Amino acid sequence: MKNQPIFWAFFISIFLGFMTSAVTARAVIVDRIVAVVNGKVITLSELEKRAAPILSRYLTPDMTAEQRAEVKQKIYAQILPQMIDDYLVEEEIQKFGIKVTDQEVEDAIDNICRSNGLTRQEFEEKLKKDGVSLEEYKKQIASQIERLQLVNAEVKSKIVITDEMVRDYLRKQKGSTGYQGPFYILEHICVVPQGDSPSDVEAAKKKASEALKALKEGMSFEEAARRYSSKVPVAREVRLGVFSLDEMAPYIKETVKKLSPGEYSGVLKTPLGFEILRLAGISNSKEEDVDPATMEEVRRRLYNQEINERFQDWLNKLRSKSTIRILL
């Protein structure tokens, strides 16, 4: 190359510059801006990356190009507002100077491992199997903690749910629905499949069957629930709630009607997974003899409802103060 004339070097540099400009121009066309949030852009490639897991479930090989384009547009229209909200929340996190330490992230991962009955090594192997790096997961956890701290500062700290609010909710629920007693106090053992594959479903069914066997061999319902129920919020609590027969799905109703207080059902296939129901007691009113577990269950429900409502109000005010342009 040292022997090549300077002219050719100059020509090549001009050519490469032209090609770079052409590629850049093409990139701008392909990766266009779909929204601007307070001067910060959201690109099409960012939107596509965020929507990819959902698109993979709804796009099928037999779709025409027009059908695929229509599905994509609908999903993008749903995802983009979420991304805009994320940008606004991230701005507020920076504004409040919220910082998450490495130790807080490690503690959160340790808690996740404990709640799922996994060692740290098993947890990291599961991440690897799912195609997620540990560093990427740590970033996700840090982001979640930041948002939790923001929500706590702006929303949670202002919410108090009293006993009277819980009882008022129970009174209104009874009055508004028109449900009549008796009311059945139900507990459950709940095994949720880890995935949608037949092997995941079969494994969950097998575990529920093992729980039923343990009950028949004398294990207490509480111990069996602790040992066999999935470690996810929807399944973790033994107490399911207080219901009239009219509030129950038909297949649940027929099962519960056959139980006496203290008795439990066989393994039932439900929308949650596989459940074993226990009739803990029967009450003439949702208000009478409300046990502490039910009080706490309703308190949590009201607390979460209040958080969602206040957080949505806070987000609406944040949007109204922001400059947002949607170009999708």
N, C-alpha and C positions, 0 to 999 in steps of 0.2 A: 504493500500500500504506500510506502514511503516514496516509491518511484512514480506514482500516479500524478498527473498534472493537477495543479491547484484548481484549475477550471472544473475538473470532474468532481473534486471534493465539494466545491461550491455548488455545482449542479445537484449533487446528491443531497446536500443540506437543504436546498430549496425544495427538492422533491419530497423529502421526508417532512419538511414543514407543511407542505401542501397536503400530504397524506394525513398528518396529525390533525390539521384543521378539518379535513373531510370527516375523519373518524369522530372528532369532537362534535362537529355539526350533527352527525348521525346520532351520537349519544344523546344530544339535547332533544332530538326528535323522539327517540325511543324512551328515554327516561325523563319525561316531562314533569312539570310541577302540577300537583293535583290540589294543593291547598297552601295557603300562607297564613301562619298563626303568629300574630305580633311580630311580623317581619321574618319569621323563621319558616322555611319551606318544608313541605312534605312532598317527596317525589313518588312517582308511579312505582319505581322499584321497591321503595320502602313499603308502600301499600300492598304490592304483590307478595312481598316476603311475609307480611303480617297475615295476609289472607290465605296463604298457601295451605296450612293445615285444614282449613274449612273447605277450600276448593277441592282438595284431594278426596273429600267425602262426597261432594255433590257433582263433580264432573265425571262422566262415564265415557268409555271409548265409543259407544254407539251414538253419541250426540253429534248433531251437525255443527258446523262452525257457527251458525247463527244462534243455535241453542246454547253453545258454550259461551259465546259472547254475552248473551242475555243473563245467564247465571252469574258470570263474572261481574257484570255491571251491578246486579242486585246485591251481591255480597260485598263488593267494594263500597257501595252506598251505605251499607250497614257498618262496615269496619272503619271507614274514614272518620266519622264523628267520634268513635272511641279513641282513635289516634290523636285527634285534635284535643280531646279531653286530657289525654296523657301528656301532651305537650304543655297544656295549661297547668296541670298538676306539677309537672317537672319544674316549671318556672317558679311556682309557689314554694317548692322544696328548696330551690336555690335562694329564693327571697328570704325564707326563714332560716337559712343556714343550717339545714338539717344534714347531719353527717352520720353515717353508719360505720362503726368500727369493724375491723376484721374479727374481733372477738364476738361481737354481737351476731355476725353471720355464722361463725362456728357454733355458737350456742344454739342458734335457730336450727342448724342442720342436725346437731346432736338431738334436739327435741323431736325433730322429724323422724330420725332413726329410732328413737325410743318408742314413739307413738305407733310406728309401723312394725316394731319388733325386729329391727334389722341392726346388724353391726355396721360400723362405718365402712368396712371393706365390702360387705354385701350391698350397701347402699350405692357405693361408687361403681360397683360392677353393674348394678341395675341401670345407673345413669349411662354407662358406657353402652350397654345393650340397647338403650333407647336412643342412642346417637347423640347424647348431650355430654359435653365436657364438664368437668368439675368446675373449672373457672367460669364457664358460661352460666352454670347453675348458681354459683355464688353471686354473680352479678344480678341474676333474677331475684334471689333472696334479698340482697341488699336493696334493690329497687322496691320490693314489697314492704320491707321494714321502713324505708323512708316514707312510703305512702301511709302506712299504719300510724307512724308518728305524726304525720301531717293531719290525718283524719282525727287522731286523738286530740291534737291541739285545737283544731277548728270545730270539731263536732262532738266527739265522744265525751269530752270532759264536761260538757254542758247538759248531759242527759242523765236523768234520775227516774227510775221506774219504781213507784211505791207499791205497797201491798194493795192499797185501795184501787190503784190503777189496774192491777192484775184482776182483782175481784170485779171491778166495773167491766172489764173486758169479758169476763166469763158471763156476767149478767146479760150484757148486750148480745153476746154470741147466742145465748139461749133464746133471748127474745127475738132476735133478728132471723134466726133460722127456723124457729118454730119447732125445734126438735124436742121431743118429749122423752122422759126417762122410761125405764131405768138407764143409767149411764154406766158403762163398763170401763173399769180401770185396767188398761192393758200394758203388759211388758213384752219385750221381744228379744230374741237372739237373732242377729241379722248378719248374714254373710254376703258381701257384695263382690261380684266377680271383678278381678283385676283388669279384665279387658273384655272385648266382644267376641273373641274367638271361641269355638266350641270347647277347646281344652280349658280355657279360663272358666267358662260356665260350668263345665263338668267338675272342675276342681272345687268351685264354690259349693256346688250341690253336695259333693262328698264331705266337705268340711261341716256343712250343716247337718248331714246325716250322722257324723261323728259326735256332734253336740247332742243330738237327740239320743244317741246310744248312751252317752255319759249321763244324761238326765235319768234315763231308765235304770241306770246302775247306781243311782243315789246321789249324784252330784247336785248341789243346789243350783237353782236357776241363775242366781247372781254370779256364782263362780263360773258356770258354763258360759254365760254371756261375756264375762271378763276374758275367758280363755279362747272362745271361738268366734265372737263377733268381730267384724272387720274394724280396724282402727281408723275409721273415717267418721266425721261428725254425724252423718245421718244414721250410723249404726252403733256409735259408741255408747249412747245412753240406753240403759236397760228400760227405763220407763218410757213407754210409747205415747201415753196420754189417756184422756178420759173422753169416751165417745158414746153417743147413742147408736142404736142399730141403724137408724136412718142415715147416719154420717159414714157408715162403713160401706166399702165396696161389697157387692153381692157375695163373692167367694169368702171374704173375711167374715161377713155377717153370719153365713151358714156355719162357719167353723166356730165362732164365738158363742152362738146360741147353744151349741152342744156342750160347752164347758161349764163346769162348776167352779166357784172361786178356789184358786190354788192349782187348778188343772192347766195343762199345757197341750198345745196342738201337735200335729206332726209337722213335717217340713212342708212349707207352702212356697210356691213360686209366685213372687210378687214383682211389681215394677222396680223395687229396690234390689232384689236378688233372691235369696232364699231365707225365709224367716220361720221361726218357731214362736208362736204367740202363747202368752200365759195370762190367764184372767186373774189379776191380783185382787179384785174385789168388785162389788156392785154398789152404786150410790143412787139415791133418788133424785139428786140434783148435781149439776156441775159445780154448784156453789157450796153445797153441804159437804163437810168432811174433806175439803180439798187438801190433799197431802202435800207436804213440803216439796217433793219432787215435781209435782204438777205445777205448784206455784212458781218454782224456778224455771220450769219449761216455758210457761207462759211469759214470765218476766224476760227471758232470753228472746222470745219471739217478738215481744213488744219493743225490746231494746234494739233488736236488729231492724225492725220496721222503722223505728225512729231514726236510727243511723242512716238508713237508706234515703229516707225523706229529707233529712237535714243535709246530707251530703249532696243530694240532687239539687236542693235549693242553693247550696253554696256554689256548686258548679254552674248553675244558671246565672248567678250573680257574677261569677268569674267570667263567663262567656260574654255577658252584657258589657263588661268593662274592657273586653279585648277586641282587637281588630282581626277578624277572620274572613278570609276569602276562599271559597271553595271553587275549584276550577275543574273538577272531575267531569 
